[in-house]
Amino acid sequence: MDNRFDRIASVLFLAVGLAFAVGSKKLAASAYGSSVGPDIFPFTLGVLLILLSIRLFYETFKRKNSGGKKEKIHYKPFLIIFAATIIYALTLEKVGYVITTFVFLFVCFQVMERSKWVVSLIISAIFSYGVYFMFVEVLKGTLPGWPVWF
């Protein structure tokens, strides 16, 4: 991989991590005196992304550039997954968590490995319903349920 690309990516990841960490502090504090609130998870993800981006930046100076052969960047899979992510975010409330997560995961798995559609269906179904069940039924949280028309 190109060192220049990795350096630019590490700076962008650092900015996203900082945005997560700062943005998480704007979330409401925990209720009922608990030390764990809704800001802990995004803050932890932001700090983790900051640390990993610093490590990536550091490693670009340690390794030698593979100057001769450049890897081809695959734009089509990236654009498909990016579009699927935007559609997922826009339809989550209207369609519900289980269906939108299932479709999103299936599309992403198929973009990454097109030939294994049965495995993609099974993993997408188990994951989307499993997370919904664990979060809503076991942990008593809330997620957008099933749509009214279903």
C-alpha positions in Angstrom: 0.0 0.0 0.0 1.1 3.5 -0.7 2.5 5.4 2.4 1.1 8.7 1.2 -2.4 7.1 1.0 -2.0 5.7 4.5 -0.9 9.0 6.0 -3.8 10.8 4.5 -6.2 8.1 5.7 -4.7 8.2 9.2 -5.3 11.9 9.4 -8.9 11.5 8.2 -9.5 8.7 10.8 -8.0 10.9 13.5 -10.4 13.7 12.6 -13.4 11.3 12.7 -12.2 9.9 16.0 -12.0 13.4 17.5 -15.4 14.2 16.2 -16.8 11.0 17.9 -15.1 11.8 21.2 -16.2 15.4 21.2 -19.7 14.7 19.9 -20.2 12.0 22.5 -19.7 14.5 25.3 -22.8 16.4 24.0 -25.0 13.3 24.8 -27.0 13.3 28.0 -25.2 12.1 31.1 -26.3 8.9 32.7 -29.5 8.7 34.7 -30.0 7.5 38.3 -26.4 8.0 39.3 -25.0 5.3 37.1 -21.4 5.8 35.9 -22.3 4.3 32.5 -24.3 6.5 30.2 -25.1 6.8 26.5 -21.8 8.7 25.9 -19.5 5.9 26.9 -19.7 3.7 23.8 -19.2 6.5 21.1 -16.5 8.1 23.3 -14.7 4.7 23.5 -15.0 4.2 19.8 -13.6 7.7 19.2 -10.6 7.1 21.4 -9.9 3.7 19.9 -10.1 5.3 16.4 -7.7 8.0 17.5 -5.2 5.5 18.8 -5.4 3.3 15.8 -4.9 6.3 13.4 -1.9 7.4 15.4 -0.4 3.9 15.1 -1.1 3.8 11.3 0.6 7.2 10.9 3.6 6.1 12.9 3.9 2.8 10.9 4.0 4.7 7.6 7.4 6.1 8.6 8.7 2.7 9.7 8.1 0.8 6.5 9.5 1.3 3.0 7.3 2.4 0.2 6.5 -0.4 -2.3 7.2 2.1 -5.1 7.0 -0.3 -8.2 3.5 -1.8 -8.3 0.5 0.2 -7.3 -2.8 -1.5 -6.2 -5.9 -0.7 -8.2 -8.5 1.1 -6.1 -11.9 -0.5 -6.4 -14.4 2.4 -6.5 -17.5 0.4 -7.4 -17.7 -1.7 -4.2 -17.0 1.3 -2.1 -19.7 3.4 -3.8 -22.3 0.5 -3.4 -21.6 0.1 0.3 -21.6 3.8 0.8 -25.0 4.2 -0.9 -26.3 1.2 1.1 -25.2 2.9 4.3 -27.0 6.1 3.4 -30.1 4.2 2.5 -29.9 2.2 5.7 -29.7 5.3 7.8 -32.6 6.9 6.0 -34.9 3.9 6.2 -34.1 2.6 9.7 -37.0 4.4 11.4 -39.6 3.7 8.8 -38.8 0.0 8.0 -37.4 -1.1 11.3 -34.1 -2.4 12.6 -34.4 -6.1 11.7 -35.4 -5.6 8.0 -33.1 -2.7 7.2 -30.1 -4.4 9.0 -30.8 -7.7 7.2 -30.9 -6.0 3.8 -27.9 -3.8 4.5 -25.8 -6.8 5.7 -26.9 -8.9 2.8 -25.9 -6.2 0.3 -22.5 -5.6 1.9 -21.7 -9.3 2.1 -22.7 -9.7 -1.6 -20.5 -6.8 -2.6 -17.6 -8.4 -0.8 -18.1 -12.0 -1.9 -20.8 -12.5 -4.5 -20.8 -16.3 -4.8 -21.9 -17.2 -1.3 -25.5 -15.8 -1.2 -26.9 -18.5 1.0 -24.3 -17.9 3.6 -24.9 -14.2 3.4 -28.7 -14.7 3.9 -28.2 -16.9 6.9 -25.6 -14.7 8.6 -27.6 -11.5 7.9 -30.8 -13.0 9.3 -29.2 -14.4 12.4 -27.2 -11.3 13.1 -30.1 -8.8 12.6 -32.6 -10.7 14.6 -30.1 -11.8 17.2 -29.0 -8.3 18.0 -32.6 -7.0 18.0 -33.6 -9.8 20.4 -30.6 -9.3 22.7 -31.0 -5.5 22.9 -34.8 -5.3 23.1 -35.8 -8.4 25.0 -32.8 -9.2 27.2 -31.4 -5.7 27.8 -34.8 -3.9 27.7 -33.5 -1.3 25.3 -35.4 0.3 22.4 -34.8 -0.1 18.6 -37.1 0.6 15.8 -39.3 -2.5 15.7 -41.1 -4.0 12.8 -42.9 -1.7 10.4 -46.7 -1.2 10.7 -47.3 -2.8 7.3 -45.4 -6.0 8.2 
